[in-house]
Every structure is written in C-alpha cells, then in structure tokens.
Amino acid sequence: MVELVSDSLFRFLAFMIKTRDILVNLGKVVDEIGIKQGTTVLDYGCGLGSFTIPAAKIVGEKGKVYALDIHPLALKRTKKKAQKNKLTNIEFIHSDCDTGLKDESVDVVLFYDMLASLLTPQKQLAEVYRILKPEGILCVKDVHSNDKILSTITEKDFFQLKNKGRKQFIFSKT
Ligand SMILES: C[S@@+](CC[C@H](N)C(=O)[O-])C[C@H]1O[C@@H](n2cnc3c(N)ncnc32)[C@H](O)[C@@H]1O
C-alpha cells in the first residue's frame, strides 16, 4: 500500500474512519494514556483529527499537540475541526517522516491505525525515537495482529513494551 494515496482513496478512507469513530469511544482511547494538562503530544498520521482534538482539549493552553500527516486533505480536515472547536494549541506538520521537532521534546506520540500503511516503518520509528523525551511514551493501536505490532515496534531496539492497555500498546524508549 502506498503511503500517499489519491484524494479519492483518501475520501474513502475518511469514510471508513468516520464509521470507526461512531463505533469506538475515542475519548476512552485517549483517557487510557493518562495525558495531563501541559503535555506535548504528536499525533503521527493524524487523519481526520479523531484523536488530535480530544488530546488538544486535555492538554489545554499550556500543552501542545502536533498533528502530522502526509496527506494535505488530512491536515485540512483536522484544521477545520480545530477551528470549529476553537483550539489554538495544535500545530500542523505536513510530512511523510521528519517532524522538524527538537530532540527529546515530546511526551506522547500517538501512532494510531497508521503502522499498517507504512512502507518503511523503521524510518518513522527512528524519528519518533529522536523526538520523544527519555520518559516519553509511544502509543500504538493498529489493524495488524498484536504479534506484528510488537515485532515491528521493538525490531530495532528503539522501544520496549511498557504496558498493554485495553485499547492499545504503550511503549517506552529502551
Ligand atoms: C487510517 S488513517 C488513521 C488516522 C488517525 N491516526 C486515526 O486513527 O484516526 C492513516 C493516516 O496516516 C497517514 N499516513 C500514512 N503514511 C504516512 C506517513 N508516512 N507519514 C505521515 N502520515 C502518513 C494517512 O495519510 C492517513 O491520514
């Protein structure tokens, strides 16, 4: 699967995400991580902002959420939601890998339903490793099997499993 899909395929994916969002309690997924006010979060592959928006509400004005996506339509839709919710603590990053963020500057990275679409996941995981604080966490949920998630995320010794929640895997830096 290519990483940057056509606009029409993205619109189809958007339909699938919206259907999922009706079935899944998005707030519960984010709550499980225990994000607090003032936290810095990177939503890697933010899609329609389904998790960007709840995270931005929790971290508040003292915190920051970076919403990164390869697809311009994803950023456009997430920006629209941010404006609708009057959220000013979200920054948008158009990228397929590099974040442009400082080393060890982020507390939490959300890697939700995007692992399976990556052709070279170790490239993106190396970037996540670089920008995560030493005590930072990488939160992963995906359509991949649990075994595949664990083997991919821990393949290069960047991350180790910290906790398996009900909704996701939580990894810490090695
Ligand atoms: C299935 S959607 C999931 C979106 C969101 N994380 C969620 O769970 O609602 C996957 C998203 O990852 C983005 N994506 C895929 N490959 C990417 C890459 N290499 N860099 C950044 N974003 C990427 C896609 O454009 C899409 O918006």
PDBQT file of the ligand as one rigid body, heavy atoms in Angstrom, charges set to zero:
ROOT
HETATM    1  C1  LIG A 201      -6.047   5.018   8.655  1.00  0.00    +0.000 C 
HETATM    2  S1  LIG A 201      -5.585   6.721   8.844  1.00  0.00    +0.000 S 
HETATM    3  C2  LIG A 201      -5.593   6.887  10.609  1.00  0.00    +0.000 C 
HETATM    4  C3  LIG A 201      -5.694   8.315  11.043  1.00  0.00    +0.000 C 
HETATM    5  C4  LIG A 201      -5.705   8.570  12.557  1.00  0.00    +0.000 C 
HETATM    6  N1  LIG A 201      -4.472   8.204  13.187  1.00  0.00    +0.000 N 
HETATM    7  C5  LIG A 201      -6.852   7.864  13.211  1.00  0.00    +0.000 C 
HETATM    8  O1  LIG A 201      -6.646   6.798  13.819  1.00  0.00    +0.000 OA
HETATM    9  O2  LIG A 201      -7.988   8.347  13.086  1.00  0.00    +0.000 OA
HETATM   10  C6  LIG A 201      -3.833   6.724   8.481  1.00  0.00    +0.000 C 
HETATM   11  C7  LIG A 201      -3.278   8.129   8.287  1.00  0.00    +0.000 C 
HETATM   12  O3  LIG A 201      -1.852   8.035   8.198  1.00  0.00    +0.000 OA
HETATM   13  C8  LIG A 201      -1.405   8.905   7.168  1.00  0.00    +0.000 C 
HETATM   14  N2  LIG A 201      -0.104   8.428   6.710  1.00  0.00    +0.000 N 
HETATM   15  C9  LIG A 201       0.184   7.314   6.029  1.00  0.00    +0.000 A 
HETATM   16  N3  LIG A 201       1.514   7.220   5.806  1.00  0.00    +0.000 NA
HETATM   17  C10 LIG A 201       2.065   8.308   6.391  1.00  0.00    +0.000 A 
HETATM   18  C11 LIG A 201       3.403   8.779   6.532  1.00  0.00    +0.000 A 
HETATM   19  N4  LIG A 201       4.437   8.125   6.018  1.00  0.00    +0.000 N 
HETATM   20  N5  LIG A 201       3.615   9.917   7.191  1.00  0.00    +0.000 NA
HETATM   21  C12 LIG A 201       2.573  10.621   7.728  1.00  0.00    +0.000 A 
HETATM   22  N6  LIG A 201       1.285  10.227   7.641  1.00  0.00    +0.000 NA
HETATM   23  C13 LIG A 201       1.042   9.086   6.985  1.00  0.00    +0.000 A 
HETATM   24  C14 LIG A 201      -2.508   8.837   6.118  1.00  0.00    +0.000 C 
HETATM   25  O4  LIG A 201      -2.486   9.949   5.239  1.00  0.00    +0.000 OA
HETATM   26  C15 LIG A 201      -3.752   8.793   6.987  1.00  0.00    +0.000 C 
HETATM   27  O5  LIG A 201      -4.251  10.078   7.256  1.00  0.00    +0.000 OA
ENDROOT
TORSDOF 0
